[in-house]
């Protein structure tokens, strides 16, 4: 899904460092139930790896929210 400012797309393996940067922010971890702090790159790799199975089984769908102009990972959204 693409808008003028944002793109929602599946997570990719190469997103791991950016997922760690975003999810590793203490302010983000404080507002969620399932994001550990500190958030390691191995946590991000495992999170991304689970997405295809979760979607295929109907458990959840997760999208990376990125900037339409430069592709920067800004956050994420999901449905369970």
C-alpha positions, 0 to 999 in steps of 0.5 A, a space after each residue: 500500500 502506497 500513499 504520497 508520504 508512506 509505504 506499507 510493505 512486508 518486512 525484509 531480512 535487510 530491515 533487521 538493523 532498522 527494526 532494532 533501531 526503532 523497536 530498541 528505543 526505550 520510549 517504544 518498548 515502554 508502550 508495548 507488551 511484547 517488545 523486550 528492552 534492550 532489543 537486540 538485532 537477533 530479536 529483530 531477525 527472529 521477528 522478521 523470520 516469523 512474519 511469513 509463517 504467522 501470515 500463512 497460518 492466519 495468526 497475524 499480518 505485520 507491515 513495515 511503515 516506510 517513507 515513500 521518499 527515501 524508504 526509511 523504516 519509520 515503524 510498523 503495524 500489525 493485526 492479529 
